[in-house]
């Protein structure tokens, strides 16, 4: 079973390839993505790495947490499932007088 890791604290210059390269040393990486701002295309400073199996992901999490990647100390945790209730809005409250 695959496991996805959250990687935070990335340098602005870290791209998908650089992130994958750093984590491939710890196992079979099936997917790797640095999240970018949709307007500027610039990295948002975090990304996700998916491993083919849980044991490789756990080992990578243990070994990579707090290490230096491209001049920044990174945080590595198991990714949490995103809820469907993402907020958004901007609409007005139906009960408001305005």
Secondary structure, DSSP 8 states (H G I E B T S, - for coil): --EEEEEES--TT--HHHHHHHHHTTS-EEEEEEEE-TTT--EEEEEEEEESSHHHHHHHHHHHTT-EETTEE-EEEE-----S---------TT---
